[in-house]
């Protein structure tokens, strides 16, 4: 009896061995602790949901927490590539971490699929054949906000963003498409929590609209203080200050505010409906745009794995480029620089029961690429 | 640049100043009386805000939320004083920094463990929401005016406590000569716990009050902690009066610098560049102020020792 068991066990081990060799290893470095952890959690949960739904058990995902620290992210990436020998990497949320990790990773022939950060160098001069961005180029949602301001007839915007690269990119993106005048342009401090001074300037500026890019807690503070100040100039912003995780903390103050996003839970296609339903069922909260990006990233990866193994780099790259998967955003296509060409919507914050969420009110930019695609030589 | 804007910005600076004072008062008391550098003071601020958000969410009462913030922060203060801090009074400053830094990490991840990674909701109570019109046609949020009033009231209360009560005498004596007041039969370890709890409660109160107009999230205390350290260095370590003057100076410098420096730069630069250069220099404003004060008075404005 014992002998039989041992033989059976040995056979089982032998049978598993070839499968283990064919396994695909994915390294995910994302932010799971500290202030910005909500975004990393959403990306991770969306990604893992798609992997689970695929039913494939030959994909191993190694998840690491970068604590939003570039130095740590670089260390983790070296470890994942050199000792874990991952084939594909993903997960980074912040552009400064992306710039520290991605160029090095793709130079070592690892594929990188970005579920969030889309800094401009990686879309232009420093683009790489092994780097794909599934979310957006950083400027996209701000450009869409500019387009919305034009269509809403605003002609005198007050614009503000934190004084760091993504903040200057945001204002540049807005101004690239916005055609009106500027009532004021203000750079705040990164991590600033009090906006009384800026709100006073807005009040005095005579603007007819306010565009702001203040991701995370900065946006929560700004919106609450703005609502309390009695200034009633309409506000526009990118989705980063209005995602599902943040809205509950802002409460009434965000109601009716227009924001731009490439995704929303009411985009009408079967993939999206199924995604929203299964996400709520699995995690007991509504998905955010970040969760949809994680989900789409995993599905892109799965679609490419159907066609080729990452070890066959050229075939795998072609399969990724084809983007033959059902995205939560509907049809999905990569531009020449491996960044999405997509429609960006204007959404409005609404209340559904006790929950604050968004509703699409129109299209801000249709089939939009990015400003850097011309600089990319692959 | 209208008068209205200037008055509004001065009020904003005052409001930031009095909230900084709540943080700095505790920090300076703890440093002055016990000689302890407490980096975890920002965590107590966060504990106050989270306790307030949780209680406000459950009961809907802002007053109860404030009580909860005071209670929770004081309790957390007593707990860490008795478990950790007490062992550090005789240790070198570097050991204190190391241990209290560890407390920051423990508090941050502990809070995330209990409340999750997403920011919490805490709103201004209805009775205090919206703007009021001040003489001269200035519209200003009522809640911020209330913050100024509360901050000033606490400042007066603390002054009375330190200058006019027996406990205050003990605290001041503790600052000057620890051995002597122990020899006079004062239970020094109880006094330390009490002072620590008082400082913690003030930080918790600040966290709850400010949390209503900001974001209640993990790590919210650390940026304020840095400003509070600047305040006590400017004011002179251990001095409540110094903390008050320092806090108002820092609040005004930070607010007014951020608004008026870019305007100043616009006089001789192109708008975009002026904005960027102006805000860059404005963000250094309080540190330049600190440097100047230290050159003039190396122990701070009201500091007795270096």
Interface residues (C-beta under 8 A of the other chain):
Chain A: X32 X33 X34 X35 X37 X38 X41 X163 X168 X185 X186 X187 X188 X189 X191 X193 X194 X196 X197 X200 X201 X203 X204 X216 X217 X218 X220 X221 X224 X225 X228 X229 X230 X245 X246 X248 X249 X250 X251 X252 X253
Chain B: X2 X4 X5 X8 X9 X12 X15 X16 X108 X109 X112 X117 X118 X119 X120 X121 X123 X124 X129 X130 X131 X139 X141 X143 X144 X210 X212 X213 X214 X215 X216 X217 X218 X219 X220 X223 X224 X255 X258 X259 X262 X271 X272 X275 X276 X279 X280 X283
